Every structure is written in C-alpha cells, then in structure tokens.
Amino acid sequence: MFSEELAILDRNTAKYMMDEMQSAIDGMQETIDDMQGTIDQQQSKLKEQESAINKLQQESIHKTLRILRNLKIPETKIIKQITAQYQIEEEQVRQLL
C-alpha cells in the first residue's frame, strides 16, 4: 500500500514537472512570437526607408546629369563624375543617359 502511494506521488510529481516545463515553453514561445513580430515590423520599415533612399538617389542623379549636360561636359566625364559621386557602376550611368 505504501509503495502504491509512492507510485502515485511519483506520477503526480512527474506530471507537475511536465506541466511546469510546458508552461515555461509556452511563455518562451510567446516571447519568440513577439520578437518575430517586432523584427517583421522593423524589416518592413527598413524596406520602406531603402526605397525612399533609392528614390532620392535617383532624383539626385537625374538632377546632376541635367546640370552636367547643361554645362556641356563630355559624356565620358559625366560618367566618371556620376560613378565617383554616387558610387554606382558605369553601366547604370549609361542607362540613365
């Protein structure tokens, strides 16, 4: 009879420990989910900012091209100037010309 009560106590203890571990796991999963939501929001904002920066850079390049053309600067010098100033490839500049 005493050993039967010990077996019941052992089962109850094991179940309690498993419940506690599951509760801890669930709490960790909630934290992970919250962090993932924050990461997703930050990535979305970053993409928006990158897009805005790219748009501003393109506008700036176009304005610089206009100025350099109005100054009657040769195309080869314009390409060198734009590639150096905006750190872009020569092929990208040629596409804009």
Beta strands, then each sheet from edge to edge (+ up, - down):
end
